[in-house]
Amino acid sequence: MKRWREIGQMDEFGRIDSPVHNLDPRAKAVTTIAFVATVMSFHRHEITALVPFLLYPVALLSAGRIPVGPVLRKVLLAAPFVFFVAVLNPLLERAPVASIGPIVITGGWLSFASILFRFVLTVGAALTLVACTGVQRLGAGLESMGVPYTLVTQILFLYRYLFLISDHGTRMFRSMELRSVGARTAPFHVRASLLGSLLLRSIDRAERVHLAMSSRGFDGRMRTLDALRFRASDALFVAGWVAFFAVARTWNLPLVLGDILAGGPG
Amino acid sequence: MHMSDALVSPAVGGTMWILSGGTIGLCARKVRQSTRDNLVPMMGILGAFVFAAQMVNFPIPLTGSSGHLGGGLLLSLLLGPHAAFLVIASVLTVQAFFFADGGLLALGCNIFNLGFFPAFVAYPVYKLISGGNPRPARHYAAAVIAAVAALQLGAMGVVMQTSLSSISELSTAAFTALMLPIHLPIGIVEGLATVAIMAFVARAHPAGIALARPAAPAPMPAGMLVWFAVAAMVTGGLLSWFASTRPDGLEWSLARVAGREEPSPGRTPAHRALAQIQSRTTILPDYNLRSTAGLANQETEGGRTAERTGTSISGIAGGLATLLLVLAVGACIRSCSRARPPRGTP
């Protein structure tokens, strides 16, 4: 399945060597959370003041040497649910709030556009965080930030076996399709049996993995070789971005810029 | 039914983070206390199994559409509710980070809606109804009722969180009327598929399931849960008091009401009081609000339109200029970092 290969691609991005990748994962996680919270604290109708926030994902992706295309594609793939909830706003909120020449803009359209733009910002930032950090380092960062190691280990395990099990499932369903030529859809009980069989294989695999790991001395904790160090550059990264978010949250920078461009009161 | 960041306010998202985080902490402690030493790889691989199982669509009877397994009830049956909750939390985290399903701020909401209800509502309900009765019909009925309950509660959670965030204009009643019927057949399919899979496994390899079965399901410590709920409510209240989204929405709807009636030059005492509360409670004054308040109070129609148009045009021009600036900065960084030869290529 194409979707699975694309996640593998995200992991490849995580292994690129760049200044952004070398930052402490905790610094990036904290900054990204601050970013999302700031973006979501704006008024429903805000659009212009949100534009400067695009700088955060754009700068990280650029400095991390990560191609924009795959990340953008993933953002668009996830859009439908938000789109269908947001698209009702223009129908429900019809009070005019602004006009450009003869075109009157209602609050609903503003909030519709605002939701979609925020969606791009927040989802883009989360994907950027993973692409600039990688799963293993992110897991180590989460653990040192107080996330229970049971959960962190679980996430790393899940991630490790995701590809194997889903490849297995894909093969099973492909062979079912090959053996049932002409049948449009497999009946309910066939699907359930296939999944049951995949479940049994998964349980068997878990048992084998457990034995193999026990014989190598696994004690329930995953360890990474490179120790995390929170350096001055990491603190500078967090402080700089949080200061930028605060400035862009307090003053509507594009409006100021627009006034300057229009020659009005700056 | 993943909640998205773009629909959640920081107050709601933060509150749900605390609730889900607290439950994760409790479940992690429970799982660590477990004496089953194969639990770690079993949880990880069953999480991967749920991922794979979600690729398979089950036809939903009578509707012509199809849905996929959520997996919460199945995991609870296999691993017990505490481990199952952690597995679902990990699945949702990976989905948020790699598929862009949901998001960071909404992760707490999603873990609660899709994890808490199946593990701590559906599973006990299933146990209660099936009650060790060997008749398969009873198991099917129990699983369907349990799964439907979990999905309806989860859908209700989505509605409540969206409404409390007041970012979507959809009214609570309309959203409820939309979400609950959609999730009814999905719940039925979830229940039927769960029992069908368990029945297959029990038939094909009865010993296999014992490998994954929990030792003894322990009840959730109710006292701790109450404390977490209180903490979450207090935090949520504080956050929503300070966060400007709610006062903004209130101010805006008041301004709209005022604008629709006679736009009186002098504000009512209620208006003034609200404005005072607003200016005292918002840490960061909202720039946009000033034009909104001005809109409601402008006396002359011409001046009003002129000001609005002026704001719109400089806003659009400034927005586009900022956008170009951001992209230029990005391109600049990119070309600068390309200039250096990469150390140690992957």
Interface residues (C-beta under 8 A of the other chain):
Chain A: M1 R3 I7 M10 E12 R15 I16 D17 S18 P19 T32 I33 V36 A37 M40 S41 F42 H43 R44 H45 E46 I47 T48 A49 V51 P52 L54 L55 V58 A59 L61 S62 A63 R65 K74 V75 L77 A78 F81 V82 V85 A86 L88 N89 L92 E93 A95 V97 A98 S99 I100 G101 I105 G108 S111 I115 L116 R118 F119 T122 V123 A125 A126 L127 L129 V130 L138 V147 P148 Y149 T150 L151 T153 Q154 I155 L156 F157 L158 Y159 R160 Y161 L162 L164 I165 S166 H168 G169 T170 F173 T185 F188 H189 R191 A192 S193 L194 L195 G196 S197 L198 L199 L200 S202 I203 D204 R205 A206 E207 V209 H210 M213 S214 F218 G220 A246 R249 T250 W251 N252 L253 P254 L255 V256 L257 G258 D259 L261 A262 G264
Chain B: M1 H2 S4 D5 A6 L7 V8 S9 P10 G13 G14 I24 G25 C27 A28 R29 V31 R32 D37 N38 V40 P41 M42 M43 G44 I45 L46 G47 A48 F49 F51 A52 A53 M55 V56 F58 P59 L69 L86 V87 A89 S90 V91 T93 V94 A96 F97 F98 F99 A100 D101 G103 L104 L105 T162 S166 I167 S168 E169 L170 S171 L192 A193 A196 I197 M198 A199 F200 V201 A204 H205 G208 I209 L211 A212 A243 S244 T245 D248 G249 W252 R256 G259 R260 L284 P285 D286 Y287 N288 L289 T292 L295 T305 R308 T309 G310 T311 S312 I313 S314 G315 I316 A317 G318 G319 A321 T322 L323 V326 L327 V329 G330 A331 C332 I333 R334 S337 R338 P342 R343 G344 T345 P346
